[in-house]
């Protein structure tokens, strides 16, 4: 590709940055009471937006994700880009062992496969059962009413004696022999997509890592194509859980695993149609898995569907786009996709002039008037 330098480009770029900052702050001119958007306000009142940026940025830092949302004026792709760029400057100090998600401190846990599950269903925070109507009273919400909501909930919420952890729904099906055994998959070294290029075929860990930080809309669109007929994964959600997962790191002196903190994450396990296994020919359910940072239920479900579709494609050969690892994994990353789309805004004067010359020459040779 041929690009050209723009005379005075430095001044133009500085001016573009300045007018963007003006648009972010212009409210303060007309409203002396206006205050800059606080990071804590973004972090707590726009929590799903922050969770999306954390997940797509690929690094668990909610405060910096909120900062990225603020500086990008709410553009999730730009915010994820900024957060991932910041991550690339950080040294890698250690690596966690595989973490057991059954130890999650849950705030939400549901299953559409069974009415009664060990430990019970826990609806938790969700808009699933509310009407999708605008709450016009929030247009002019006073600070007193704002604080009263949280205070009333704390005073009136029922106390619940919750266990430290909940068993996995799939454990019962696996114990019955209705699911493939876990085998030695846990012993495989995970593929590091931040340091190794995707050279196909790739292991499942590479696919899961790529899907985990993929753009939510891209995952949903491709998974939806599978559900709509360009594929045959019509799963049942065995378990969807949202909660805080303890992060274990080796102690720098003793080497023993020590809890260093916890991360909010969403995990989804889906059960799809059964098929015969490779060994004894016994029919078993197939499983899809999704997990990502933050409270991102749609992304986790879409990821689990695509995981199952990609397993099918790698086993039997892809019959649909959602089953083709190269198609899916090379097109769902929001930062990559945004970068390629945005690069068309760069000057393409030389290449377009070449296209113009070829078109004019072709028309002249065909007898068309100049």
C-alpha beads as a LAMMPS data file, in Angstrom:
LAMMPS data file: protein, C-alpha beads

370 atoms
369 bonds

1 atom types
1 bond types

-500.0 500.0 xlo xhi
-500.0 500.0 ylo yhi
-500.0 500.0 zlo zhi

Masses

1 110.0

Atoms # bond

1 1 1 0.000 0.000 0.000
2 1 1 1.137 3.545 -0.677
3 1 1 0.491 6.340 1.762
4 1 1 1.691 9.920 1.606
5 1 1 2.617 12.429 4.263
6 1 1 0.241 15.335 4.806
7 1 1 1.706 18.817 5.008
8 1 1 0.853 20.386 8.326
9 1 1 -0.372 17.040 9.661
10 1 1 1.037 17.602 13.125
11 1 1 -0.955 20.789 13.645
12 1 1 -4.099 19.178 12.275
13 1 1 -3.763 16.184 14.571
14 1 1 -3.244 18.411 17.603
15 1 1 -6.304 20.395 16.624
16 1 1 -8.408 17.234 16.282
17 1 1 -7.369 16.151 19.763
18 1 1 -8.164 19.603 21.145
19 1 1 -11.680 19.743 19.710
20 1 1 -12.376 16.246 21.032
21 1 1 -11.395 17.416 24.516
22 1 1 -13.613 20.477 24.040
23 1 1 -16.625 18.292 23.262
24 1 1 -15.915 16.262 26.400
25 1 1 -15.841 19.377 28.588
26 1 1 -18.155 21.890 26.871
27 1 1 -21.000 21.213 29.319
28 1 1 -19.031 23.093 31.954
29 1 1 -19.370 26.333 29.979
30 1 1 -23.176 26.360 30.023
31 1 1 -23.636 24.715 33.407
32 1 1 -21.324 25.950 36.167
33 1 1 -22.558 23.116 38.393
34 1 1 -21.384 20.475 35.933
35 1 1 -18.634 18.237 37.228
36 1 1 -16.243 15.962 35.339
37 1 1 -17.391 12.373 35.139
38 1 1 -15.814 10.641 38.123
39 1 1 -14.079 7.303 37.598
40 1 1 -16.001 5.847 40.547
41 1 1 -19.276 6.939 38.952
42 1 1 -18.393 5.119 35.721
43 1 1 -17.129 2.123 37.640
44 1 1 -20.316 1.650 39.662
45 1 1 -23.125 3.165 37.587
46 1 1 -21.927 1.910 34.185
47 1 1 -20.638 -1.394 35.458
48 1 1 -21.704 -3.457 32.432
49 1 1 -19.928 -1.027 30.122
50 1 1 -16.770 -1.296 32.223
51 1 1 -17.064 -5.093 32.285
52 1 1 -17.299 -5.179 28.504
53 1 1 -14.139 -3.082 28.136
54 1 1 -12.314 -5.230 30.717
55 1 1 -13.257 -8.366 28.808
56 1 1 -12.434 -7.068 25.334
57 1 1 -9.288 -5.326 26.542
58 1 1 -8.050 -8.637 27.882
59 1 1 -6.798 -7.331 31.228
60 1 1 -8.627 -7.217 34.545
61 1 1 -8.288 -3.613 35.687
62 1 1 -11.769 -2.106 36.218
63 1 1 -10.416 1.309 37.271
64 1 1 -8.349 1.726 34.113
65 1 1 -11.227 0.349 32.059
66 1 1 -13.419 3.112 33.489
67 1 1 -10.690 5.630 32.650
68 1 1 -10.574 4.292 29.090
69 1 1 -14.354 4.698 28.819
70 1 1 -14.045 8.303 29.989
71 1 1 -11.240 9.312 27.641
72 1 1 -12.850 7.579 24.647
73 1 1 -16.205 9.315 25.282
74 1 1 -17.888 5.941 25.711
75 1 1 -16.572 4.251 22.560
76 1 1 -16.071 0.647 23.693
77 1 1 -13.757 -0.276 20.827
78 1 1 -11.475 2.690 21.483
79 1 1 -11.579 1.995 25.220
80 1 1 -10.648 -1.673 24.752
81 1 1 -7.854 -0.603 22.380
82 1 1 -6.439 1.811 24.972
83 1 1 -6.654 -0.741 27.780
84 1 1 -4.959 -3.445 25.712
85 1 1 -2.239 -1.025 24.656
86 1 1 -1.600 -0.239 28.311
87 1 1 -1.418 -3.958 29.102
88 1 1 1.260 -4.441 26.467
89 1 1 3.572 -2.118 28.442
90 1 1 3.300 -4.093 31.675
91 1 1 5.867 -6.752 32.621
92 1 1 4.677 -10.286 33.193
93 1 1 5.650 -11.156 36.750
94 1 1 3.972 -14.520 37.258
95 1 1 1.366 -16.928 35.956
96 1 1 -1.516 -18.538 37.784
97 1 1 -2.161 -22.258 37.697
98 1 1 -5.511 -23.390 36.266
99 1 1 -8.175 -21.962 38.576
100 1 1 -11.129 -23.975 39.834
101 1 1 -14.286 -22.032 38.958
102 1 1 -16.333 -24.125 41.381
103 1 1 -14.758 -21.908 44.054
104 1 1 -16.395 -18.760 42.690
105 1 1 -18.140 -16.507 45.194
106 1 1 -21.380 -16.371 43.259
107 1 1 -23.769 -13.458 42.826
108 1 1 -25.847 -15.180 40.130
109 1 1 -26.348 -18.805 39.120
110 1 1 -29.051 -20.285 36.892
111 1 1 -29.692 -23.399 34.849
112 1 1 -32.190 -23.878 32.042
113 1 1 -31.522 -27.619 31.980
114 1 1 -32.992 -28.430 35.409
115 1 1 -35.531 -26.763 37.641
116 1 1 -33.826 -27.980 40.802
117 1 1 -30.030 -27.960 40.898
118 1 1 -27.671 -28.670 43.814
119 1 1 -27.517 -25.483 45.836
120 1 1 -30.544 -23.970 44.109
121 1 1 -31.060 -21.347 41.444
122 1 1 -29.861 -17.810 42.262
123 1 1 -31.306 -15.087 40.068
124 1 1 -29.014 -12.340 41.360
125 1 1 -28.630 -9.012 39.545
126 1 1 -30.272 -9.240 36.121
127 1 1 -32.659 -7.239 33.910
128 1 1 -34.080 -10.474 32.456
129 1 1 -37.410 -10.183 34.244
130 1 1 -37.969 -6.435 33.905
131 1 1 -39.929 -4.733 31.160
132 1 1 -37.767 -3.064 28.530
133 1 1 -39.327 0.330 29.102
134 1 1 -37.658 3.666 29.669
135 1 1 -37.670 4.722 33.308
136 1 1 -38.370 8.387 32.773
137 1 1 -38.009 9.159 36.481
138 1 1 -34.259 8.676 36.064
139 1 1 -34.131 11.749 33.809
140 1 1 -34.114 13.953 36.900
141 1 1 -32.891 11.708 39.695
142 1 1 -31.988 13.622 42.811
143 1 1 -28.949 12.684 44.943
144 1 1 -31.317 11.927 47.836
145 1 1 -33.406 9.508 45.776
146 1 1 -30.212 8.000 44.384
147 1 1 -28.862 7.185 47.838
148 1 1 -32.257 6.053 49.136
149 1 1 -32.413 3.161 46.666
150 1 1 -29.266 1.494 47.987
151 1 1 -30.174 2.263 51.594
152 1 1 -33.677 0.751 51.250
153 1 1 -32.328 -2.380 49.617
154 1 1 -29.796 -2.956 52.398
155 1 1 -32.486 -2.474 55.043
156 1 1 -35.080 -4.743 53.427
157 1 1 -33.104 -7.434 51.610
158 1 1 -33.648 -10.913 53.059
159 1 1 -30.692 -12.505 54.763
160 1 1 -29.419 -15.636 53.095
161 1 1 -27.003 -18.177 54.494
162 1 1 -25.106 -18.944 51.301
163 1 1 -22.440 -21.638 51.092
164 1 1 -18.890 -20.728 50.166
165 1 1 -19.208 -22.533 46.840
166 1 1 -21.710 -24.434 44.725
167 1 1 -21.260 -27.747 42.897
168 1 1 -21.186 -27.746 39.115
169 1 1 -24.359 -28.916 37.387
170 1 1 -22.353 -30.839 34.789
171 1 1 -20.630 -32.912 37.481
172 1 1 -23.806 -34.953 37.988
173 1 1 -24.161 -35.640 34.253
174 1 1 -20.493 -36.525 33.970
175 1 1 -20.751 -38.896 36.930
176 1 1 -23.621 -40.637 35.128
177 1 1 -21.446 -41.083 32.044
178 1 1 -23.578 -38.777 29.898
179 1 1 -20.694 -36.408 29.183
180 1 1 -17.155 -37.074 27.929
181 1 1 -14.583 -37.389 30.734
182 1 1 -12.272 -34.466 31.318
183 1 1 -9.266 -36.657 30.568
184 1 1 -5.833 -35.093 30.390
185 1 1 -6.969 -31.772 28.941
186 1 1 -6.193 -29.996 32.200
187 1 1 -2.539 -31.045 31.944
188 1 1 -1.978 -29.391 28.567
189 1 1 0.020 -26.150 28.558
190 1 1 -2.327 -23.299 27.613
191 1 1 -1.681 -21.442 24.383
192 1 1 -0.554 -17.837 24.963
193 1 1 -2.245 -15.690 22.300
194 1 1 -0.378 -12.586 23.523
195 1 1 3.008 -14.078 22.604
196 1 1 2.348 -16.719 19.965
197 1 1 0.726 -16.196 16.552
198 1 1 -2.320 -18.214 15.551
199 1 1 -0.951 -20.802 13.127
200 1 1 -3.747 -23.180 12.202
201 1 1 -4.692 -25.726 13.307
202 1 1 -4.616 -24.306 16.835
203 1 1 -5.407 -26.063 20.128
204 1 1 -8.702 -25.475 21.877
205 1 1 -7.015 -23.317 24.517
206 1 1 -6.000 -20.858 21.775
207 1 1 -9.573 -20.720 20.510
208 1 1 -10.980 -20.159 24.006
209 1 1 -8.427 -17.442 24.762
210 1 1 -9.253 -15.648 21.528
211 1 1 -12.989 -15.880 22.148
212 1 1 -12.611 -14.706 25.746
213 1 1 -11.275 -11.293 24.698
214 1 1 -13.242 -11.047 21.439
215 1 1 -15.685 -8.249 20.685
216 1 1 -19.093 -9.073 22.121
217 1 1 -21.077 -8.081 19.045
218 1 1 -18.868 -10.133 16.734
219 1 1 -19.269 -13.237 18.892
220 1 1 -23.019 -12.756 19.099
221 1 1 -23.419 -12.287 15.341
222 1 1 -21.480 -15.415 14.382
223 1 1 -23.063 -17.515 17.146
224 1 1 -26.486 -16.275 16.042
225 1 1 -25.762 -17.400 12.485
226 1 1 -25.210 -20.907 13.850
227 1 1 -28.443 -20.867 15.812
228 1 1 -30.401 -19.489 12.851
229 1 1 -29.540 -22.299 10.470
230 1 1 -25.920 -21.888 9.337
231 1 1 -25.049 -24.598 11.835
232 1 1 -26.913 -26.903 14.194
233 1 1 -25.880 -25.955 17.745
234 1 1 -29.109 -25.404 19.654
235 1 1 -27.834 -25.771 23.195
236 1 1 -29.295 -25.909 26.665
237 1 1 -27.614 -23.786 29.295
238 1 1 -26.542 -26.339 31.869
239 1 1 -25.202 -23.593 34.115
240 1 1 -24.579 -19.883 33.862
241 1 1 -22.730 -18.395 36.797
242 1 1 -21.487 -14.910 37.637
243 1 1 -19.230 -14.315 40.584
244 1 1 -15.831 -13.563 41.994
245 1 1 -13.117 -16.128 41.311
246 1 1 -10.166 -16.326 43.730
247 1 1 -6.832 -15.837 41.984
248 1 1 -4.040 -18.046 43.313
249 1 1 -0.366 -17.216 42.837
250 1 1 2.757 -18.957 44.127
251 1 1 4.140 -17.272 47.227
252 1 1 7.469 -15.578 46.378
253 1 1 9.209 -17.223 49.367
254 1 1 7.502 -20.548 50.068
255 1 1 6.135 -21.250 46.594
256 1 1 2.791 -22.257 48.089
257 1 1 -0.346 -21.127 46.267
258 1 1 -1.728 -18.030 47.986
259 1 1 -4.897 -16.103 47.232
260 1 1 -3.823 -12.760 45.786
261 1 1 -7.298 -11.375 45.109
262 1 1 -10.370 -12.156 43.065
263 1 1 -11.797 -11.242 39.663
264 1 1 -15.410 -10.861 38.598
265 1 1 -16.186 -13.217 35.749
266 1 1 -19.001 -14.948 33.889
267 1 1 -18.938 -18.646 33.047
268 1 1 -21.330 -20.615 30.865
269 1 1 -21.500 -24.344 30.157
270 1 1 -23.942 -25.492 27.487
271 1 1 -25.034 -29.003 26.571
272 1 1 -25.656 -29.726 22.894
273 1 1 -26.953 -32.727 20.949
274 1 1 -25.507 -36.099 21.812
275 1 1 -23.295 -38.139 19.545
276 1 1 -21.218 -41.302 19.754
277 1 1 -17.808 -40.967 21.370
278 1 1 -14.617 -42.046 19.649
279 1 1 -13.912 -45.028 21.903
280 1 1 -16.837 -47.297 22.615
281 1 1 -19.487 -45.699 20.478
282 1 1 -21.631 -44.785 23.491
283 1 1 -23.790 -41.721 22.801
284 1 1 -22.965 -38.734 24.990
285 1 1 -23.917 -35.093 25.154
286 1 1 -21.498 -32.585 23.686
287 1 1 -20.396 -29.545 25.668
288 1 1 -19.538 -25.937 24.874
289 1 1 -17.724 -23.645 27.273
290 1 1 -17.504 -19.890 27.657
291 1 1 -15.814 -17.710 30.268
292 1 1 -14.825 -14.059 30.275
293 1 1 -13.976 -11.200 32.594
294 1 1 -16.796 -9.176 34.106
295 1 1 -20.553 -9.634 34.075
296 1 1 -21.060 -10.475 30.387
297 1 1 -23.762 -13.122 30.061
298 1 1 -24.536 -12.743 26.349
299 1 1 -20.853 -12.944 25.502
300 1 1 -20.321 -16.057 27.638
301 1 1 -23.323 -17.816 26.057
302 1 1 -22.248 -16.876 22.524
303 1 1 -18.721 -18.025 23.323
304 1 1 -19.964 -21.407 24.565
305 1 1 -22.001 -21.897 21.386
306 1 1 -19.029 -21.057 19.187
307 1 1 -16.764 -23.312 21.238
308 1 1 -19.062 -26.213 20.491
309 1 1 -19.357 -25.222 16.818
310 1 1 -15.577 -24.989 16.440
311 1 1 -15.097 -28.383 18.079
312 1 1 -17.501 -29.839 15.536
313 1 1 -15.703 -28.091 12.684
314 1 1 -12.283 -29.321 13.774
315 1 1 -13.588 -32.862 14.190
316 1 1 -15.741 -33.274 11.065
317 1 1 -14.594 -30.371 8.909
318 1 1 -16.413 -27.027 8.775
319 1 1 -19.707 -26.920 6.921
320 1 1 -20.650 -23.390 8.000
321 1 1 -18.705 -20.182 8.740
322 1 1 -19.239 -20.532 12.498
323 1 1 -17.507 -23.935 12.407
324 1 1 -14.387 -22.699 10.612
325 1 1 -11.642 -21.826 13.121
326 1 1 -9.787 -19.561 10.704
327 1 1 -12.931 -17.620 9.826
328 1 1 -14.092 -17.216 13.421
329 1 1 -10.845 -16.653 15.304
330 1 1 -9.376 -14.219 12.784
331 1 1 -12.485 -12.015 12.641
332 1 1 -13.887 -11.669 16.172
333 1 1 -11.193 -9.494 17.762
334 1 1 -12.602 -5.994 18.078
335 1 1 -9.235 -4.231 18.243
336 1 1 -7.992 -5.962 15.077
337 1 1 -11.273 -5.407 13.232
338 1 1 -11.492 -1.754 14.256
339 1 1 -7.900 -1.141 13.253
340 1 1 -8.391 -2.575 9.784
341 1 1 -11.647 -0.692 9.218
342 1 1 -10.177 2.556 10.540
343 1 1 -7.072 2.311 8.377
344 1 1 -9.255 3.166 5.380
345 1 1 -9.450 6.689 6.809
346 1 1 -5.751 7.104 6.034
347 1 1 -4.743 8.838 2.777
348 1 1 -5.054 6.422 -0.138
349 1 1 -4.345 9.055 -2.766
350 1 1 -1.785 7.036 -4.744
351 1 1 -3.817 3.836 -4.954
352 1 1 -7.021 5.666 -5.833
353 1 1 -5.313 7.693 -8.521
354 1 1 -4.090 4.400 -9.968
355 1 1 -7.676 3.081 -9.956
356 1 1 -8.848 6.256 -11.698
357 1 1 -6.167 5.947 -14.379
358 1 1 -7.040 2.303 -15.070
359 1 1 -10.753 3.084 -15.300
360 1 1 -10.221 6.017 -17.666
361 1 1 -7.851 3.997 -19.840
362 1 1 -10.303 1.094 -20.014
363 1 1 -13.134 3.404 -21.047
364 1 1 -10.995 5.008 -23.749
365 1 1 -10.027 1.617 -25.172
366 1 1 -13.673 0.561 -25.257
367 1 1 -14.607 3.661 -27.250
368 1 1 -16.311 5.542 -24.459
369 1 1 -16.001 9.329 -24.660
370 1 1 -13.436 10.859 -22.338

Bonds

1 1 1 2
2 1 2 3
3 1 3 4
4 1 4 5
5 1 5 6
6 1 6 7
7 1 7 8
8 1 8 9
9 1 9 10
10 1 10 11
11 1 11 12
12 1 12 13
13 1 13 14
14 1 14 15
15 1 15 16
16 1 16 17
17 1 17 18
18 1 18 19
19 1 19 20
20 1 20 21
21 1 21 22
22 1 22 23
23 1 23 24
24 1 24 25
25 1 25 26
26 1 26 27
27 1 27 28
28 1 28 29
29 1 29 30
30 1 30 31
31 1 31 32
32 1 32 33
33 1 33 34
34 1 34 35
35 1 35 36
36 1 36 37
37 1 37 38
38 1 38 39
39 1 39 40
40 1 40 41
41 1 41 42
42 1 42 43
43 1 43 44
44 1 44 45
45 1 45 46
46 1 46 47
47 1 47 48
48 1 48 49
49 1 49 50
50 1 50 51
51 1 51 52
52 1 52 53
53 1 53 54
54 1 54 55
55 1 55 56
56 1 56 57
57 1 57 58
58 1 58 59
59 1 59 60
60 1 60 61
61 1 61 62
62 1 62 63
63 1 63 64
64 1 64 65
65 1 65 66
66 1 66 67
67 1 67 68
68 1 68 69
69 1 69 70
70 1 70 71
71 1 71 72
72 1 72 73
73 1 73 74
74 1 74 75
75 1 75 76
76 1 76 77
77 1 77 78
78 1 78 79
79 1 79 80
80 1 80 81
81 1 81 82
82 1 82 83
83 1 83 84
84 1 84 85
85 1 85 86
86 1 86 87
87 1 87 88
88 1 88 89
89 1 89 90
90 1 90 91
91 1 91 92
92 1 92 93
93 1 93 94
94 1 94 95
95 1 95 96
96 1 96 97
97 1 97 98
98 1 98 99
99 1 99 100
100 1 100 101
101 1 101 102
102 1 102 103
103 1 103 104
104 1 104 105
105 1 105 106
106 1 106 107
107 1 107 108
108 1 108 109
109 1 109 110
110 1 110 111
111 1 111 112
112 1 112 113
113 1 113 114
114 1 114 115
115 1 115 116
116 1 116 117
117 1 117 118
118 1 118 119
119 1 119 120
120 1 120 121
121 1 121 122
122 1 122 123
123 1 123 124
124 1 124 125
125 1 125 126
126 1 126 127
127 1 127 128
128 1 128 129
129 1 129 130
130 1 130 131
131 1 131 132
132 1 132 133
133 1 133 134
134 1 134 135
135 1 135 136
136 1 136 137
137 1 137 138
138 1 138 139
139 1 139 140
140 1 140 141
141 1 141 142
142 1 142 143
143 1 143 144
144 1 144 145
145 1 145 146
146 1 146 147
147 1 147 148
148 1 148 149
149 1 149 150
150 1 150 151
151 1 151 152
152 1 152 153
153 1 153 154
154 1 154 155
155 1 155 156
156 1 156 157
157 1 157 158
158 1 158 159
159 1 159 160
160 1 160 161
161 1 161 162
162 1 162 163
163 1 163 164
164 1 164 165
165 1 165 166
166 1 166 167
167 1 167 168
168 1 168 169
169 1 169 170
170 1 170 171
171 1 171 172
172 1 172 173
173 1 173 174
174 1 174 175
175 1 175 176
176 1 176 177
177 1 177 178
178 1 178 179
179 1 179 180
180 1 180 181
181 1 181 182
182 1 182 183
183 1 183 184
184 1 184 185
185 1 185 186
186 1 186 187
187 1 187 188
188 1 188 189
189 1 189 190
190 1 190 191
191 1 191 192
192 1 192 193
193 1 193 194
194 1 194 195
195 1 195 196
196 1 196 197
197 1 197 198
198 1 198 199
199 1 199 200
200 1 200 201
201 1 201 202
202 1 202 203
203 1 203 204
204 1 204 205
205 1 205 206
206 1 206 207
207 1 207 208
208 1 208 209
209 1 209 210
210 1 210 211
211 1 211 212
212 1 212 213
213 1 213 214
214 1 214 215
215 1 215 216
216 1 216 217
217 1 217 218
218 1 218 219
219 1 219 220
220 1 220 221
221 1 221 222
222 1 222 223
223 1 223 224
224 1 224 225
225 1 225 226
226 1 226 227
227 1 227 228
228 1 228 229
229 1 229 230
230 1 230 231
231 1 231 232
232 1 232 233
233 1 233 234
234 1 234 235
235 1 235 236
236 1 236 237
237 1 237 238
238 1 238 239
239 1 239 240
240 1 240 241
241 1 241 242
242 1 242 243
243 1 243 244
244 1 244 245
245 1 245 246
246 1 246 247
247 1 247 248
248 1 248 249
249 1 249 250
250 1 250 251
251 1 251 252
252 1 252 253
253 1 253 254
254 1 254 255
255 1 255 256
256 1 256 257
257 1 257 258
258 1 258 259
259 1 259 260
260 1 260 261
261 1 261 262
262 1 262 263
263 1 263 264
264 1 264 265
265 1 265 266
266 1 266 267
267 1 267 268
268 1 268 269
269 1 269 270
270 1 270 271
271 1 271 272
272 1 272 273
273 1 273 274
274 1 274 275
275 1 275 276
276 1 276 277
277 1 277 278
278 1 278 279
279 1 279 280
280 1 280 281
281 1 281 282
282 1 282 283
283 1 283 284
284 1 284 285
285 1 285 286
286 1 286 287
287 1 287 288
288 1 288 289
289 1 289 290
290 1 290 291
291 1 291 292
292 1 292 293
293 1 293 294
294 1 294 295
295 1 295 296
296 1 296 297
297 1 297 298
298 1 298 299
299 1 299 300
300 1 300 301
301 1 301 302
302 1 302 303
303 1 303 304
304 1 304 305
305 1 305 306
306 1 306 307
307 1 307 308
308 1 308 309
309 1 309 310
310 1 310 311
311 1 311 312
312 1 312 313
313 1 313 314
314 1 314 315
315 1 315 316
316 1 316 317
317 1 317 318
318 1 318 319
319 1 319 320
320 1 320 321
321 1 321 322
322 1 322 323
323 1 323 324
324 1 324 325
325 1 325 326
326 1 326 327
327 1 327 328
328 1 328 329
329 1 329 330
330 1 330 331
331 1 331 332
332 1 332 333
333 1 333 334
334 1 334 335
335 1 335 336
336 1 336 337
337 1 337 338
338 1 338 339
339 1 339 340
340 1 340 341
341 1 341 342
342 1 342 343
343 1 343 344
344 1 344 345
345 1 345 346
346 1 346 347
347 1 347 348
348 1 348 349
349 1 349 350
350 1 350 351
351 1 351 352
352 1 352 353
353 1 353 354
354 1 354 355
355 1 355 356
356 1 356 357
357 1 357 358
358 1 358 359
359 1 359 360
360 1 360 361
361 1 361 362
362 1 362 363
363 1 363 364
364 1 364 365
365 1 365 366
366 1 366 367
367 1 367 368
368 1 368 369
369 1 369 370
